[in-house]
Amino acid sequence: MLGNGRLEAYCFQDGQTRQCHIRGKMRKKVWVSAGDIVLVSMREFQDGKGDVILKYTADEARSLKTLGQLPESVVINDTADGDDVEGGIEFAEDDDDDDDEVNVDDI
């Protein structure tokens, strides 16, 4: 992620890294993070640039991999959709709540 709705994307087709712009319809509606698989529309007039037009879910990426559209070396991130981990942060449960309690009688 480069900021201002831009990112660097690695193209599986030709192995180049391109600077891409997230389409206006996707901004603030679909959150793209590092490791996500996206569909990039190549610009005809600029070879090193493109536009992100779609973010694939983990299920769609697995389907693309089984169809042979993605290389076998691609690792699909299952928690990218935020189902298991909230915002990339995993919260641990704390069972030691008795030590933090303060009795009013002790004061």
MODELLER restraints for C-alpha pairs under 7 A, 6 or more apart:
rsr = mdl.restraints
at = mdl.atoms
rsr.add(forms.Gaussian(group=physical.xy_distance, feature=features.Distance(at['CA:1:A'], at['CA:7:A']), mean=4.32, stdev=0.5))
rsr.add(forms.Gaussian(group=physical.xy_distance, feature=features.Distance(at['CA:1:A'], at['CA:8:A']), mean=6.54, stdev=0.5))
rsr.add(forms.Gaussian(group=physical.xy_distance, feature=features.Distance(at['CA:1:A'], at['CA:34:A']), mean=6.97, stdev=0.5))
rsr.add(forms.Gaussian(group=physical.xy_distance, feature=features.Distance(at['CA:5:A'], at['CA:21:A']), mean=5.85, stdev=0.5))
rsr.add(forms.Gaussian(group=physical.xy_distance, feature=features.Distance(at['CA:5:A'], at['CA:22:A']), mean=5.28, stdev=0.5))
rsr.add(forms.Gaussian(group=physical.xy_distance, feature=features.Distance(at['CA:6:A'], at['CA:20:A']), mean=5.60, stdev=0.5))
rsr.add(forms.Gaussian(group=physical.xy_distance, feature=features.Distance(at['CA:6:A'], at['CA:21:A']), mean=4.49, stdev=0.5))
rsr.add(forms.Gaussian(group=physical.xy_distance, feature=features.Distance(at['CA:6:A'], at['CA:22:A']), mean=5.97, stdev=0.5))
rsr.add(forms.Gaussian(group=physical.xy_distance, feature=features.Distance(at['CA:7:A'], at['CA:19:A']), mean=5.84, stdev=0.5))
rsr.add(forms.Gaussian(group=physical.xy_distance, feature=features.Distance(at['CA:7:A'], at['CA:20:A']), mean=5.34, stdev=0.5))
rsr.add(forms.Gaussian(group=physical.xy_distance, feature=features.Distance(at['CA:7:A'], at['CA:21:A']), mean=6.52, stdev=0.5))
rsr.add(forms.Gaussian(group=physical.xy_distance, feature=features.Distance(at['CA:8:A'], at['CA:17:A']), mean=6.46, stdev=0.5))
rsr.add(forms.Gaussian(group=physical.xy_distance, feature=features.Distance(at['CA:8:A'], at['CA:18:A']), mean=5.54, stdev=0.5))
rsr.add(forms.Gaussian(group=physical.xy_distance, feature=features.Distance(at['CA:8:A'], at['CA:19:A']), mean=4.55, stdev=0.5))
rsr.add(forms.Gaussian(group=physical.xy_distance, feature=features.Distance(at['CA:8:A'], at['CA:20:A']), mean=5.90, stdev=0.5))
rsr.add(forms.Gaussian(group=physical.xy_distance, feature=features.Distance(at['CA:9:A'], at['CA:17:A']), mean=5.53, stdev=0.5))
rsr.add(forms.Gaussian(group=physical.xy_distance, feature=features.Distance(at['CA:9:A'], at['CA:18:A']), mean=5.35, stdev=0.5))
rsr.add(forms.Gaussian(group=physical.xy_distance, feature=features.Distance(at['CA:9:A'], at['CA:19:A']), mean=6.37, stdev=0.5))
rsr.add(forms.Gaussian(group=physical.xy_distance, feature=features.Distance(at['CA:9:A'], at['CA:20:A']), mean=6.60, stdev=0.5))
rsr.add(forms.Gaussian(group=physical.xy_distance, feature=features.Distance(at['CA:10:A'], at['CA:16:A']), mean=5.89, stdev=0.5))
rsr.add(forms.Gaussian(group=physical.xy_distance, feature=features.Distance(at['CA:10:A'], at['CA:17:A']), mean=4.37, stdev=0.5))
rsr.add(forms.Gaussian(group=physical.xy_distance, feature=features.Distance(at['CA:10:A'], at['CA:18:A']), mean=6.40, stdev=0.5))
rsr.add(forms.Gaussian(group=physical.xy_distance, feature=features.Distance(at['CA:11:A'], at['CA:17:A']), mean=6.10, stdev=0.5))
rsr.add(forms.Gaussian(group=physical.xy_distance, feature=features.Distance(at['CA:18:A'], at['CA:48:A']), mean=5.09, stdev=0.5))
rsr.add(forms.Gaussian(group=physical.xy_distance, feature=features.Distance(at['CA:18:A'], at['CA:49:A']), mean=5.33, stdev=0.5))
rsr.add(forms.Gaussian(group=physical.xy_distance, feature=features.Distance(at['CA:18:A'], at['CA:50:A']), mean=6.84, stdev=0.5))
rsr.add(forms.Gaussian(group=physical.xy_distance, feature=features.Distance(at['CA:19:A'], at['CA:48:A']), mean=6.45, stdev=0.5))
rsr.add(forms.Gaussian(group=physical.xy_distance, feature=features.Distance(at['CA:19:A'], at['CA:49:A']), mean=4.95, stdev=0.5))
rsr.add(forms.Gaussian(group=physical.xy_distance, feature=features.Distance(at['CA:19:A'], at['CA:50:A']), mean=6.49, stdev=0.5))
rsr.add(forms.Gaussian(group=physical.xy_distance, feature=features.Distance(at['CA:20:A'], at['CA:49:A']), mean=5.52, stdev=0.5))
rsr.add(forms.Gaussian(group=physical.xy_distance, feature=features.Distance(at['CA:20:A'], at['CA:50:A']), mean=4.60, stdev=0.5))
rsr.add(forms.Gaussian(group=physical.xy_distance, feature=features.Distance(at['CA:20:A'], at['CA:51:A']), mean=5.04, stdev=0.5))
rsr.add(forms.Gaussian(group=physical.xy_distance, feature=features.Distance(at['CA:20:A'], at['CA:52:A']), mean=6.32, stdev=0.5))
rsr.add(forms.Gaussian(group=physical.xy_distance, feature=features.Distance(at['CA:21:A'], at['CA:50:A']), mean=6.48, stdev=0.5))
rsr.add(forms.Gaussian(group=physical.xy_distance, feature=features.Distance(at['CA:21:A'], at['CA:51:A']), mean=4.79, stdev=0.5))
rsr.add(forms.Gaussian(group=physical.xy_distance, feature=features.Distance(at['CA:21:A'], at['CA:52:A']), mean=6.01, stdev=0.5))
rsr.add(forms.Gaussian(group=physical.xy_distance, feature=features.Distance(at['CA:22:A'], at['CA:51:A']), mean=5.91, stdev=0.5))
rsr.add(forms.Gaussian(group=physical.xy_distance, feature=features.Distance(at['CA:22:A'], at['CA:52:A']), mean=4.84, stdev=0.5))
rsr.add(forms.Gaussian(group=physical.xy_distance, feature=features.Distance(at['CA:23:A'], at['CA:51:A']), mean=6.31, stdev=0.5))
rsr.add(forms.Gaussian(group=physical.xy_distance, feature=features.Distance(at['CA:23:A'], at['CA:52:A']), mean=5.85, stdev=0.5))
rsr.add(forms.Gaussian(group=physical.xy_distance, feature=features.Distance(at['CA:23:A'], at['CA:53:A']), mean=5.93, stdev=0.5))
rsr.add(forms.Gaussian(group=physical.xy_distance, feature=features.Distance(at['CA:37:A'], at['CA:55:A']), mean=6.23, stdev=0.5))
rsr.add(forms.Gaussian(group=physical.xy_distance, feature=features.Distance(at['CA:37:A'], at['CA:56:A']), mean=5.72, stdev=0.5))
rsr.add(forms.Gaussian(group=physical.xy_distance, feature=features.Distance(at['CA:38:A'], at['CA:52:A']), mean=6.63, stdev=0.5))
rsr.add(forms.Gaussian(group=physical.xy_distance, feature=features.Distance(at['CA:38:A'], at['CA:54:A']), mean=5.61, stdev=0.5))
rsr.add(forms.Gaussian(group=physical.xy_distance, feature=features.Distance(at['CA:38:A'], at['CA:55:A']), mean=4.36, stdev=0.5))
rsr.add(forms.Gaussian(group=physical.xy_distance, feature=features.Distance(at['CA:38:A'], at['CA:56:A']), mean=5.69, stdev=0.5))
rsr.add(forms.Gaussian(group=physical.xy_distance, feature=features.Distance(at['CA:39:A'], at['CA:52:A']), mean=5.90, stdev=0.5))
rsr.add(forms.Gaussian(group=physical.xy_distance, feature=features.Distance(at['CA:39:A'], at['CA:53:A']), mean=5.84, stdev=0.5))
rsr.add(forms.Gaussian(group=physical.xy_distance, feature=features.Distance(at['CA:39:A'], at['CA:54:A']), mean=5.05, stdev=0.5))
rsr.add(forms.Gaussian(group=physical.xy_distance, feature=features.Distance(at['CA:39:A'], at['CA:55:A']), mean=6.32, stdev=0.5))
rsr.add(forms.Gaussian(group=physical.xy_distance, feature=features.Distance(at['CA:40:A'], at['CA:50:A']), mean=6.12, stdev=0.5))
rsr.add(forms.Gaussian(group=physical.xy_distance, feature=features.Distance(at['CA:40:A'], at['CA:51:A']), mean=5.39, stdev=0.5))
rsr.add(forms.Gaussian(group=physical.xy_distance, feature=features.Distance(at['CA:40:A'], at['CA:52:A']), mean=4.51, stdev=0.5))
rsr.add(forms.Gaussian(group=physical.xy_distance, feature=features.Distance(at['CA:40:A'], at['CA:53:A']), mean=5.91, stdev=0.5))
rsr.add(forms.Gaussian(group=physical.xy_distance, feature=features.Distance(at['CA:41:A'], at['CA:50:A']), mean=5.51, stdev=0.5))
rsr.add(forms.Gaussian(group=physical.xy_distance, feature=features.Distance(at['CA:41:A'], at['CA:51:A']), mean=5.10, stdev=0.5))
rsr.add(forms.Gaussian(group=physical.xy_distance, feature=features.Distance(at['CA:41:A'], at['CA:52:A']), mean=6.32, stdev=0.5))
rsr.add(forms.Gaussian(group=physical.xy_distance, feature=features.Distance(at['CA:41:A'], at['CA:53:A']), mean=6.63, stdev=0.5))
rsr.add(forms.Gaussian(group=physical.xy_distance, feature=features.Distance(at['CA:42:A'], at['CA:49:A']), mean=6.75, stdev=0.5))
rsr.add(forms.Gaussian(group=physical.xy_distance, feature=features.Distance(at['CA:42:A'], at['CA:50:A']), mean=4.53, stdev=0.5))
rsr.add(forms.Gaussian(group=physical.xy_distance, feature=features.Distance(at['CA:42:A'], at['CA:51:A']), mean=6.60, stdev=0.5))
rsr.add(forms.Gaussian(group=physical.xy_distance, feature=features.Distance(at['CA:43:A'], at['CA:49:A']), mean=6.23, stdev=0.5))
rsr.add(forms.Gaussian(group=physical.xy_distance, feature=features.Distance(at['CA:43:A'], at['CA:50:A']), mean=5.26, stdev=0.5))
rsr.add(forms.Gaussian(group=physical.xy_distance, feature=features.Distance(at['CA:57:A'], at['CA:81:A']), mean=6.94, stdev=0.5))
rsr.add(forms.Gaussian(group=physical.xy_distance, feature=features.Distance(at['CA:58:A'], at['CA:76:A']), mean=6.52, stdev=0.5))
rsr.add(forms.Gaussian(group=physical.xy_distance, feature=features.Distance(at['CA:58:A'], at['CA:77:A']), mean=6.79, stdev=0.5))
rsr.add(forms.Gaussian(group=physical.xy_distance, feature=features.Distance(at['CA:58:A'], at['CA:78:A']), mean=5.85, stdev=0.5))
rsr.add(forms.Gaussian(group=physical.xy_distance, feature=features.Distance(at['CA:61:A'], at['CA:76:A']), mean=6.98, stdev=0.5))
rsr.add(forms.Gaussian(group=physical.xy_distance, feature=features.Distance(at['CA:64:A'], at['CA:70:A']), mean=6.03, stdev=0.5))
rsr.add(forms.Gaussian(group=physical.xy_distance, feature=features.Distance(at['CA:65:A'], at['CA:71:A']), mean=6.80, stdev=0.5))
rsr.add(forms.Gaussian(group=physical.xy_distance, feature=features.Distance(at['CA:65:A'], at['CA:72:A']), mean=6.97, stdev=0.5))
rsr.add(forms.Gaussian(group=physical.xy_distance, feature=features.Distance(at['CA:79:A'], at['CA:85:A']), mean=6.43, stdev=0.5))
